[in-house]
Amino acid sequence: MRYPLLEIESKKIEENAKRLIDECHDKGIQIAGVTKVFSGNKKIVKAIVDAGIDILADSRIENLKSFKDYKIPKMLIRIPMKSQIRDLVKYTDIALVSEIEIVKEINKFALKANKKYKVILMVDIGDLREGIFFENKDEIHSAIQEISKMKYVELYGLGTNLTCYGGIIPTSDNLSILVELKKEIEKKFGKQIKFISGGNSETIPLMRTGNMPEGINQLRLGASIALGIGLYDMPLENLYQDTVKLKSEIIEIKQKPSKPIGEISVDAFGNKPHFEDKGIRKRAICAIGKQDVNPEHLIPIDENIQILGASSDHLLLDTTDSCVDYKIGDTLEFKLTYGGLLSAMTSKYIYKRII
Ligand SMILES: *Cc1c(COP(=O)(O)O)cnc(C)c1O
């Protein structure tokens, strides 16, 4: 076996997707399965598609392009770059949009491809990432009007995203803004809007307590499928959290002081480190570093191990309190946060094993 190794239990991920699909379909909610954390890994994505998601969603066109054999509508969830519209129209069917200039470009390429392309107009209800700010009604209305004139673009829905930048929590109040907006637009333009794409995994607790406003009928779910987590990264009931495990090999074990000797300058990343003097401790070094994953995103499965820090290629751990007598060549195992999984999947130096 080669290390570092990321083990991914695709059966558990598929099961998470199945359970979320059942739960949401029961409530008349469509699921876009968001696969961006898996860095285009086709085996895992296939398992998620097989679970029965309605739409395959990713933030990178390169990933969606590599999923072209999966017969399922595909959606780009990062608002598109003007330079990628040709590929967008070729490899995907739906996009989240916020700039009319981009939609015009989509219409242009969709005409050339003779394909009716769907867009979800993003409305920013307070998190301050993508979308037209909800108070700018004129801008929203004129965008809708422009889109309705386009022959090759269909306004598929209104959407919003929360928690990702501003950390704003989805509530019945802020999501109702979208529902009201939809009613207003339908009245003004005499046209039905099929979907309200109301958010991500962080919206699940609101849905489960029955407080998600009526009318939100699409969720874009990533973290809940991948790691069984939702708001505040808290575990969601009825889902697996132990879907992934990172194994890293020990390359040094030594007794050393806990406080470096000499005058302290800055570390490899320009930070001035601080150390507590705990006397002589047993320290291990694992062959993985910040180039692969930020140590703050790793959680040792042996709870008596403490992560001390990392440089680009070395992870430093205090193993003094562990009951296990680790040896050179042994591996240490870690759980990963969402951010940890994202970078571990992206690192070409981490081997992946899908089981
Ligand atoms: C990442 C992302 C999602 C999925 O979020 P999770 O918290 O992983 O469920 C949904 N929508 C957009 C626009 C995203 O960028």
The ligand as an SDF file (V2000), in Angstrom:
LIG
                    3D

 15 15  0  0  0  0  0  0  0  0999 V2000
  -20.9460   24.0580   -2.6180 C   0  0  0  0  0  0  0  0  0  0  0  0
  -22.2660   24.5280   -3.0320 C   0  0  0  0  0  0  0  0  0  0  0  0
  -23.4000   23.8100   -2.6660 C   0  0  0  0  0  0  0  0  0  0  0  0
  -23.3510   22.5880   -1.7950 C   0  0  0  0  0  0  0  0  0  0  0  0
  -23.1290   22.9620   -0.4740 O   0  0  0  0  0  0  0  0  0  0  0  0
  -23.0390   21.8630    0.7060 P   0  0  0  0  0  0  0  0  0  0  0  0
  -22.9420   22.6700    1.9370 O   0  0  0  0  0  0  0  0  0  0  0  0
  -21.8020   21.0850    0.4170 O   0  0  0  0  0  0  0  0  0  0  0  0
  -24.2660   21.0580    0.6270 O   0  0  0  0  0  0  0  0  0  0  0  0
  -24.6220   24.2610   -3.1160 C   0  0  0  0  0  0  0  0  0  0  0  0
  -24.7170   25.3660   -3.8850 N   0  0  0  0  0  0  0  0  0  0  0  0
  -23.6500   26.0850   -4.2670 C   0  0  0  0  0  0  0  0  0  0  0  0
  -23.8470   27.2950   -5.1090 C   0  0  0  0  0  0  0  0  0  0  0  0
  -22.3850   25.6950   -3.8310 C   0  0  0  0  0  0  0  0  0  0  0  0
  -21.3330   26.4110   -4.2180 O   0  0  0  0  0  0  0  0  0  0  0  0
  1  2  1  0
  2  3  1  0
  2 14  2  0
  3  4  1  0
  3 10  2  0
  4  5  1  0
  5  6  1  0
  6  7  2  0
  6  8  1  0
  6  9  1  0
 10 11  1  0
 11 12  2  0
 12 13  1  0
 12 14  1  0
 14 15  1  0
M  END
$$$$
